[in-house]
Amino acid sequence: MKSLRPVLLALLLAASFYYLTTHYRGVRSASDETGRMRPATLEITEAAAAPALDADEQTNIEVYRKALPSVVNITSTTVAFDFFYGPVPEQGQGSGFILDKQGHILTNYHVVRNARQVEVTLSDKRKFRAEVIGFDRPNDLAVIRIPAAENLKPATLGDSRALVVGQKVYAIGNPFGLSGTMTRGIVSALRPVRGPEPGLFVDEAIQTDAAINPGNSGGPLLNSQGEVIGINTFILSQVGQSAGIGFAIPINVAKAVLNDLVTFGRVRRPVLGIRTLPIGPELAAEMGLPADAGVLILQVVPGGPAEKAGLKGGTRRAYLGNMPIMIGGDLIVAIDGEEVTDQSDIARVMNNRKAGDTVRVAVYRGKRRLEIDVPLSEVREAL
């Protein structure tokens, strides 16, 4: 038996060597000739072809391709002053979209306000110096113009009257300077809102959850046909960036004033020429007025439309708390059949009228109801 032990040991070693060199050949292949381990080879399964786009994705792509050439990046340069009253240039960015082949571009007024220089970058990276042609501060709108150039692609303007809550909308602009960015959402609501800019009141603002951020201002809000149905204007946010509540000015508001902006550089916005006080039921009862709500004329502007038409301001001094007011004037309750309960109602009616139009103003003078035709004139404003 002792003479067999060396033989058995040799056979065992030979069998072990054979097993290791054949069964684990795949493991040995993972090392190079120096014995160092190489990374194992991965077996990746690749798709035979690119997957087909669904209808929703295809709509996104078509809207982007149609609208992008019309969207521009706007850089405005203003001048601030340092501690030593030295001029310091400051730049801001916004968006806009091309209106025609003559180079007119629509954007927000606050994008170009106080600008010493305005530069426009097209989607194909061409740059142009622009000039401000006209502005409408109450609606936060401005028209700028670049020199007419080849291959300008005007945007298609839609109809904001047909909007319904829930329909898809798309925003294209330059958020944080990232040009050509598109986001998508829905019309979340159609509501009257007051904007962050003084005097900005939008009667039927388009509220959307499409992401709108600094730099989107002035850019288009589009429907699924790639038509502009709004101008992105401001957001509600505690952190200065999208929180899912953005607002756009309806495109029909802009269409109503575009001709004036391009032709005259301003909106020939009409005024009645009155100073007023809104009246509610409690105050109406205290003053003995014949209606529960309306707008009391405290004063008519000398030479203004209201005075020329015969509307009357207050004649007796009274106090509302510590504030002196003049009472005894006409109480406006309607204009052209639209109920008036505060100054925003008057502003809404005036926003849909032009200088030279005549409105019929329903008032109470004492206990008597009168209807007076008032030809409107315009008010001008400075940039």
Number of C-alpha atoms within 10 A of each C-alpha: 5 6 7 9 10 11 10 11 11 12 12 12 11 11 11 11 11 12 12 12 12 10 10 11 11 11 13 17 13 15 14 10 9 6 10 10 13 12 8 11 7 6 6 6 6 7 7 6 6 7 7 8 10 8 9 9 10 12 15 18 13 13 20 21 12 15 24 23 19 23 28 32 28 31 23 21 19 18 15 11 11 9 6 6 8 10 12 11 11 13 13 16 23 29 32 31 31 25 21 16 16 15 19 21 27 25 27 27 25 18 24 27 17 13 19 13 16 23 17 25 17 22 15 10 11 9 15 16 14 20 19 20 17 23 31 24 21 18 22 25 25 28 26 24 23 20 13 12 10 9 9 16 19 19 21 18 17 19 15 19 11 7 16 14 13 12 13 17 26 27 28 31 32 27 23 14 19 11 22 20 15 21 16 18 16 18 21 21 18 18 12 13 15 12 19 12 14 10 12 14 20 22 20 18 24 30 24 29 21 25 21 31 24 20 25 30 28 35 31 34 31 26 23 16 15 24 22 26 26 28 31 32 32 23 25 15 13 8 7 10 17 18 16 18 18 24 31 26 28 25 22 17 20 19 13 15 21 23 13 18 21 19 11 13 17 24 26 19 22 24 21 24 20 19 15 23 18 18 22 15 13 11 14 17 14 8 12 12 20 15 17 15 22 27 23 30 24 22 23 22 14 11 10 17 23 26 18 15 15 12 23 20 23 19 13 11 11 14 10 9 7 7 7 10 17 19 20 19 22 24 30 29 23 20 21 13 11 15 16 23 20 19 15 14 18 19 17 15 17 19 19 12 18 19 16 14 12 17 19 16 21 22 26 19 17 13 11 8 15 13 15 17 17 21 19 23 19 16 14 9 10 7 12
